[in-house]
Each structure stands twice: as structure tokens, then as C-alpha cells.
């Protein structure tokens, strides 16, 4: 893929078909806290959900997040848990090795949500410039980016996108669905 692609909600794009040999990805997410938001600090987390070809999560062992940073297959791993979101570029990254994703997994969903949002009375409307992007880990080329800054003020997070297997190839779909609750609550969707 010669040029990066900025996706819109629902848009799908080929990954491995348009980038032959693509195997290692970095899924990065970034955000800023709205200047008008005050009070407690914001801890926004990136998480991944490895969903089976049957459409089911199959248990918490298939959730990669700050409390379980690596899937048992070694295919999906969270880099670090950024507690503030400060700084430029990706605030959190998940490394994905497509060659290691078990054949029983058909989709890997990515969500961005605010830790303890309900307790702190925070919502995703207090977050600006949220995005998720997919980068070729070998040459650091950004393949796609999805701006997740739509108005999600009634939610505590967003199910941003997924990579999925289709006819032996990997694709990405921008989802942009508002979600509420913790990482465990999001896992109940699958």
C-alpha cells in the first residue's frame, strides 16, 4: 500500500492482499484529554479481543490488556500501559504477529476505553483526537488510520476496529461503536 489510508466508520480495507508478505503489525492508539475536562486524571486503555471463527471470545484468556499483556499464542501483545496519555504519537501499542494467530481465531477486535470511567464520572466525550492505526512493523509504514473522535459522550469507550481473516487474507474494518463499562464488560459483547 503506497499511501496511508484514513478510514471512515464501517470501511474495510485489505491488509495482506495489498501488502504481500505482511505478517507483523503494530496497532497503535492515541488520544488527548479535552482541555475543558477537569478533576481526576484520565487513564485510557487499548485492549484486544481474539474472537473465534465461531464468533465467540471463549474466555478471558483471549483478552489482551494491561492486566494480561500477552496472548498465550504469542500472536498479540500489549507494549505498555500508559497511565496519562501525555506526549506525541501512539499512547499505547499492541503488537500483532498474523502468522501466530491460531487458526481457531477469526477476528481480533481493538477497543479504547477509560479505566474506572464510571467511578470518576468520565466519558469518551472528554477525550479528543482519539485514533487507532495499523503500521507494518517491519518498515514502520502506516497502512491505515481511523479517527475515533466522533461524539461518544454517552459512552466510556469505543470499539474502534478489527482485523479479520477472509478467504485466507487479513483485512481491517473500522467499527467506531460506542461502548460502556470496563474491559470485562466489553468482552461480554463477544
C-alpha positions in Angstrom: 0.0 0.0 0.0 1.8 3.1 -1.2 -0.2 5.7 0.7 -1.7 5.6 4.2 -5.5 5.3 4.2 -7.7 7.3 6.6 -10.8 5.2 7.1 -14.4 6.1 7.8 -16.7 4.2 10.1 -17.6 0.8 8.6 -14.9 0.9 5.9 -13.0 -2.2 5.2 -9.5 -2.5 3.7 -7.3 -5.3 2.5 -4.1 -5.7 4.5 -2.2 -8.8 3.3 -3.5 -8.8 -0.2 -2.3 -5.2 -0.9 0.9 -5.7 1.2 2.3 -9.1 0.2 4.4 -10.7 3.0 2.8 -8.6 5.7 3.0 -10.6 8.9 3.8 -8.2 11.8 1.7 -5.3 12.7 1.7 -2.6 15.3 -1.8 -1.4 16.2 -1.3 2.0 17.9 -3.8 4.2 19.6 -3.6 7.8 20.8 -5.7 10.3 22.5 -5.7 13.7 24.3 -7.8 14.8 27.2 -10.2 17.6 26.4 -8.9 20.9 27.9 -12.3 21.6 29.4 -12.4 18.2 31.3 -11.2 18.7 34.9 -11.0 16.6 38.0 -9.4 13.2 38.1 -6.7 12.1 35.8 -7.7 10.1 32.7 -6.3 6.6 32.1 -7.3 5.4 28.7 -6.5 1.8 27.7 -6.1 -0.1 24.5 -7.2 -3.7 24.5 -7.6 -6.6 22.1 -10.1 -9.4 21.9 -9.3 -12.6 20.0 -12.6 -13.9 18.8 -13.0 -17.4 17.4 -14.2 -18.3 14.0 -17.5 -19.2 15.8 -17.9 -15.5 16.8 -17.2 -16.2 20.5 -14.5 -15.0 22.7 -14.0 -18.2 24.5 -12.9 -16.8 27.8 -10.8 -14.1 29.4 -7.6 -15.8 28.2 -8.4 -14.3 24.8 -8.3 -10.7 26.1 -5.0 -8.7 25.9 -4.9 -5.6 28.1 -2.9 -4.0 30.9 -3.6 -7.0 33.3 -2.8 -9.7 30.7 -0.3 -8.2 28.3 0.3 -11.2 26.1 -1.9 -13.9 24.5 -0.7 -17.5 25.1 -0.1 -17.9 21.4 2.4 -15.0 21.4 0.4 -13.5 18.5 -0.9 -10.4 20.3 1.0 -8.4 22.9 0.4 -5.0 24.6 3.6 -2.9 24.7 2.9 -0.9 27.9 0.1 0.7 29.9 0.3 4.4 29.5 -1.5 5.9 32.5 -1.7 9.5 31.4 -1.8 9.7 27.5 0.7 12.5 27.6 3.1 13.0 24.8 3.0 12.8 21.0 2.3 9.8 18.9 0.8 6.5 20.0 0.0 6.3 23.7 -0.4 2.5 23.6 0.6 -0.1 21.1 -0.4 -3.7 20.6 2.0 -5.9 18.5 0.3 -8.5 16.3 2.0 -11.4 14.5 -0.5 -12.6 11.9 1.5 -15.8 11.4 1.0 -16.8 15.1 -2.8 -16.2 15.3 -4.3 -19.6 15.9 -6.5 -21.0 13.1 -9.4 -21.0 15.6 -9.3 -17.2 15.8 -11.1 -15.4 13.0 -11.1 -11.8 14.3 -9.1 -9.5 16.6 -11.1 -6.5 17.9 -9.4 -3.4 19.3 -11.1 -1.1 21.9 -10.1 2.1 23.6 -11.8 2.8 26.9 -11.4 4.9 30.0 -10.3 3.0 33.1 -12.7 3.4 36.0 -14.7 5.9 34.0 -18.0 5.4 35.9 -16.3 5.9 39.3 -14.6 9.0 38.1 -17.7 10.3 36.2 -15.8 10.4 32.9 -16.9 9.7 29.4 -15.4 9.5 26.0 -16.7 12.9 25.1 -13.9 14.2 27.3 -11.3 12.7 25.0 -10.1 14.5 21.9 -8.0 13.3 18.9 -8.6 9.6 19.6 -7.4 7.3 16.8 -6.3 3.8 16.0 -3.8 3.0 13.3 -2.1 0.0 11.8 1.5 0.0 11.0 3.7 -2.5 9.2 6.1 -3.4 12.0 8.9 -4.4 9.5 9.3 -1.0 7.9 7.2 1.3 10.1 4.9 2.2 7.3 1.5 3.4 8.4 -1.1 1.4 6.5 -4.3 2.8 7.8 -5.6 5.2 10.4 -9.1 5.6 11.8 -10.1 8.7 13.6 -12.2 7.6 16.7 -13.0 11.2 17.8 -16.7 11.1 16.9 -19.0 12.2 19.7 -19.1 9.3 22.1 -20.1 11.5 25.1 -22.6 8.9 26.4 -20.0 6.1 26.3 -16.8 5.3 28.2 -15.0 3.9 25.2 -15.1 2.9 21.6 -14.8 -0.4 19.8 -12.5 1.1 17.2 -11.9 -1.7 14.7 -10.9 -5.2 14.0 -8.5 -7.3 11.8 -10.1 -10.4 10.4 -9.4 -13.3 8.2 -11.3 -13.5 4.9 -10.5 -16.1 2.2 -7.0 -16.7 3.6 -6.2 -13.0 3.7 -6.3 -10.4 6.5 -8.4 -7.3 6.4 -9.1 -4.4 8.7 -12.6 -2.9 9.4 -13.2 0.5 11.1 -16.1 -0.1 13.5 -16.5 3.1 15.6 -19.1 1.7 18.0 -19.5 3.4 21.4 -19.1 1.0 24.4 -19.6 1.4 28.1 -18.0 -0.2 31.1 -14.8 -1.9 31.8 -12.6 -4.2 29.6 -14.5 -7.1 31.1 -17.8 -5.5 30.1 -16.6 -5.0 26.5 -15.5 -8.7 26.5 -19.2 -9.7 27.1 -20.1 -8.4 23.6 -18.4 -11.4 22.1 
